[in-house]
């Protein structure tokens, strides 16, 4: 049996698979859990794994930095250790991947109908591939091209410094420094909570009257989901501007990652947010900000930028690791 997992700050998905005589993978069991409902990862394993199961290999994509095969998750109080998991699962083949490493691997297995091209001038090329994903947090990874195949490389680039590009964004940085005086990262903006930060900033700037439909922070309703939904539909001016600004900043940081990795092989966009705001991602604002890199516009102008519609991408990467 093969055990694979996608371990995120919001949701954890586990899957058990077997291979048939032709070598094709067959899913025997798959279950999603709310990560916040469990004190530690072992509790989810205990709930999921059948008794007396024989695990031959296990791979987990984890939302956090993996160092020496140990990971303290970024948005959960969980510590995962591959050596401890080997003992628990009874197999020497256990691998912890950063969730974006797993996503990067999974992107290579997606059919074309799961991908939406955002760059109308895209031309297929060889080389490194950049992977970025806004969801509960902001993940970034690189698929390094050695001339024959791609190798996933984890990064924590989502926690690098937010860099404003115009006067409005200068004001945004100054506003966010009031809440985060030590460090304003890209993840503070390009993640689920980013919609609230952008909305509150625009309220502070008196861009438009506050939207009565947007709940406060103490509500049981997902405030960020409401802002993004009303913004994409255009039902509220303040929410619409928050989404526009989110997409503009998402494009800018995606372009930054493409330059840093020299992603001549293209860019993949994953995470849960992109598909939910797809129409806004396709209206040209994203790709304009992606290419707005001065003298390097000609380089970025032809790079494919594909958005994944498949939420199982990191799990697919973990499944196929071994």
C-alpha positions in Angstrom: 0.0 0.0 0.0 1.1 3.6 -0.7 0.2 6.3 1.8 0.1 9.9 0.6 -0.9 13.1 2.3 -1.4 16.8 1.7 -1.1 18.5 5.1 -2.3 22.1 5.1 -3.1 24.7 7.7 -6.8 24.4 6.9 -7.3 20.9 5.5 -5.4 17.6 5.6 -6.1 15.0 2.9 -4.8 11.4 3.2 -5.0 8.7 0.5 -4.2 5.0 0.4 -3.4 3.5 -3.0 -2.3 0.2 -4.6 -0.9 -0.6 -7.9 -2.7 -3.0 -10.3 -0.8 -5.6 -12.5 -0.3 -2.9 -15.2 1.4 -0.6 -12.7 -1.5 1.9 -12.6 -2.4 3.5 -9.2 -5.8 2.7 -7.7 -7.2 4.7 -4.8 -8.5 2.4 -2.1 -9.4 5.2 0.4 -9.2 8.9 0.6 -10.4 11.3 3.3 -10.2 15.0 4.1 -10.0 16.4 7.6 -10.1 19.8 9.2 -6.6 20.3 10.4 -7.6 22.6 13.2 -9.7 19.8 14.8 -6.6 17.8 15.7 -3.8 18.4 18.2 -1.2 16.5 16.3 -0.8 14.7 13.0 -0.7 11.3 14.6 -4.3 11.8 15.7 -5.4 12.1 12.0 -3.3 9.0 11.1 -5.1 7.1 13.9 -8.5 8.2 12.6 -7.7 7.3 9.0 -5.5 4.2 8.8 -7.3 0.8 8.9 -6.0 -1.7 11.4 -3.1 -4.0 10.4 -2.5 -2.1 7.2 0.8 -2.8 5.4 2.4 0.5 4.2 5.2 0.1 1.7 5.9 3.8 1.2 4.6 7.1 2.5 5.0 10.7 1.3 3.5 13.8 2.7 3.4 17.3 1.4 3.5 19.6 4.5 2.8 23.3 4.8 6.0 24.4 6.4 9.8 24.3 6.1 11.2 20.7 6.0 14.7 20.6 7.4 16.5 17.3 7.9 13.2 15.5 7.3 11.5 17.3 10.2 8.8 20.0 9.9 7.3 22.4 12.4 4.1 23.4 10.4 3.7 27.1 9.8 0.0 27.5 10.6 -0.5 24.5 12.9 1.1 23.4 16.2 2.3 20.1 14.7 5.8 18.7 14.5 6.3 15.9 11.9 9.4 13.8 12.0 10.1 11.3 9.2 12.2 9.0 11.4 9.3 8.7 13.9 6.8 8.1 11.1 9.0 5.3 9.7 8.6 3.5 13.1 4.9 4.3 13.3 4.1 3.2 9.8 6.6 0.2 9.7 8.4 1.3 6.5 11.8 2.8 5.7 10.3 4.7 2.8 8.9 7.8 4.3 9.4 11.3 2.8 8.4 14.7 4.0 8.1 17.3 1.3 7.3 21.0 1.6 3.8 21.4 0.3 5.0 23.5 -2.6 7.5 20.8 -3.5 4.7 18.3 -3.6 2.5 20.7 -5.6 5.4 21.3 -8.1 5.7 17.6 -8.6 2.0 17.2 -9.0 1.8 19.9 -11.7 3.8 17.7 -14.0 1.0 15.0 -13.9 -1.9 17.3 -14.6 -3.8 17.0 -17.9 -4.1 20.2 -20.0 -7.8 20.5 -19.2 -6.9 21.1 -15.5 -4.8 24.2 -16.5 -5.8 27.7 -17.6 -3.2 29.7 -19.6 -3.1 33.3 -18.4 -0.5 34.6 -20.9 -2.0 35.1 -24.4 1.6 35.4 -25.8 2.9 32.2 -24.2 5.4 30.2 -26.1 6.6 26.7 -24.9 10.2 26.6 -23.8 12.6 24.5 -21.8 14.1 25.5 -18.5 13.3 26.0 -14.8 9.6 26.3 -13.8 8.3 28.6 -11.0 5.4 27.5 -8.8 3.4 29.8 -6.6 0.3 29.2 -4.6 -1.9 31.5 -2.6 -4.2 29.8 -0.1 -4.1 29.7 3.7 -0.6 31.0 3.2 1.6 31.9 0.2 3.8 29.0 -1.0 6.6 29.3 -3.6 8.8 26.6 -5.2 11.0 26.0 -8.2 11.3 23.0 -10.5 15.0 23.0 -11.5 15.7 21.8 -15.0 18.9 19.8 -15.3 18.6 19.4 -19.1 16.8 16.1 -18.9 14.2 16.4 -16.1 12.8 18.7 -13.4 13.7 18.5 -9.7 11.6 20.2 -7.1 13.2 22.8 -4.8 11.4 24.1 -1.8 11.6 27.8 -0.8 10.0 30.0 1.9 9.8 32.9 -0.6 6.2 33.7 0.5 7.8 35.2 3.7 10.1 37.5 1.9 9.6 41.3 2.1 6.6 42.9 0.4 7.9 45.4 -2.2 5.5 48.2 -3.3 5.5 49.2 -6.9 3.4 52.4 -6.9 2.1 55.1 -4.6 -1.0 53.1 -3.6 1.1 50.2 -2.7 3.5 52.5 -0.7 0.5 53.5 1.3 -0.5 49.9 1.8 2.9 49.0 3.2 2.8 51.9 5.6 -0.7 50.8 6.7 0.4 47.1 7.2 3.4 48.2 9.3 1.0 49.4 11.9 -0.1 45.8 12.5 3.2 44.1 11.5 6.0 46.5 12.6 8.8 44.0 12.4 8.1 42.5 9.0 5.5 42.8 6.3 5.8 39.7 4.1 4.0 38.9 0.8 2.0 36.3 2.7 0.3 39.0 4.7 -1.4 40.1 1.4 -1.4 37.1 -0.9 -3.3 34.6 1.3 -6.8 34.2 2.5 -6.5 36.8 5.2 -5.0 39.1 2.6 -8.5 40.1 1.3 -9.3 41.4 4.8 -6.1 43.3 5.0 -6.7 44.9 1.6 -10.3 45.7 2.4 -9.5 47.3 5.7 -6.7 49.3 4.1 -9.1 50.7 1.5 -11.6 51.5 4.2 -8.9 53.4 6.0 -8.2 55.3 2.7 -11.9 56.1 2.3 -11.8 54.5 -1.1 -15.6 53.8 -0.9 -18.2 53.3 1.8 -17.8 50.0 3.9 -19.9 47.1 2.6 -22.7 46.2 5.0 -22.5 42.6 3.8 -18.9 42.1 5.0 -18.9 40.7 8.5 -16.5 41.7 11.3 -13.6 39.5 12.4 -15.7 37.9 15.2 -18.3 36.5 12.9 -18.6 32.8 12.1 -18.9 33.7 8.5 -15.7 33.6 6.4 -15.0 37.4 6.0 -12.4 36.8 3.3 -14.7 34.6 1.2 -17.4 37.3 1.3 -15.0 40.1 0.3 -13.6 38.0 -2.6 -17.0 36.9 -3.8 -18.5 40.4 -3.8 -15.4 41.7 -5.4 -15.3 39.2 -8.3 -19.0 39.7 -9.0 -18.6 43.5 -8.8 -21.5 43.8 -6.4 -19.5 46.2 -4.1 -17.0 48.8 -5.1 -14.7 48.4 -2.1 -14.6 44.6 -2.4 -14.0 44.9 -6.1 -11.0 47.1 -5.6 -9.7 44.8 -2.9 -9.8 41.9 -5.4 -8.3 44.1 -8.2 -5.4 45.0 -5.9 -4.9 41.4 -4.7 -4.7 40.2 -8.4 -2.3 43.0 -9.2 0.0 42.1 -6.3 -0.3 38.4 -7.1 0.9 39.1 -10.6 3.8 41.2 -9.4 5.1 38.6 -7.0 4.7 35.8 -9.5 6.8 37.9 -11.9 9.4 38.3 -9.1 9.6 34.5 -8.7 9.9 34.0 -12.4 12.9 36.3 -12.5 14.5 34.8 -9.5 14.2 31.3 -10.8 14.7 32.3 -14.5 11.6 30.3 -15.3 11.9 30.0 -19.0 10.0 26.7 -18.7 7.0 28.5 -17.4 5.0 29.3 -14.3 2.4 27.2 -12.5 -0.1 28.8 -10.1 -1.7 26.6 -7.5 -3.5 27.1 -4.3 -7.2 27.5 -3.5 -7.6 31.1 -4.2 -6.8 31.3 -7.9 -9.7 29.1 -9.1 -12.2 31.0 -6.9 -11.3 34.4 -8.5 -10.6 33.0 -11.9 -12.4 35.7 -13.9 -10.4 38.4 -12.1 -7.1 36.4 -12.8 -8.0 36.3 -16.5 -9.0 40.0 -17.0 -5.4 41.1 -17.9 -4.6 42.8 -14.6 -2.6 39.8 -13.4 -0.5 39.3 -16.5 0.2 43.1 -16.9 1.7 43.1 -13.3 3.6 39.9 -14.0 5.3 41.4 -17.0 5.9 44.9 -15.6 9.6 44.4 -14.9 11.2 47.1 -17.0 13.9 45.9 -19.2 12.9 42.2 -18.6 9.5 42.6 -20.1 10.6 40.8 -23.3 11.8 37.8 -21.2 8.5 37.5 -19.3 6.3 38.4 -22.3 6.5 34.8 -23.7 6.6 32.7 -20.5 3.6 30.4 -20.1 1.6 31.1 -16.9 -0.8 28.3 -16.2 -3.3 28.3 -13.3 -4.2 24.9 -11.9 -7.9 24.1 -11.3 -7.2 20.8 -9.6 -7.2 21.1 -5.8 -5.5 17.6 -5.5 -2.3 18.8 -7.1 -0.1 18.5 -4.0 -1.6 15.1 -3.2 -0.9 14.0 -6.7 2.7 15.0 -6.2 3.0 13.1 -3.0 1.4 10.0 -4.5 3.9 10.0 -7.4 7.1 10.8 -5.4 8.3 7.2 -4.9 
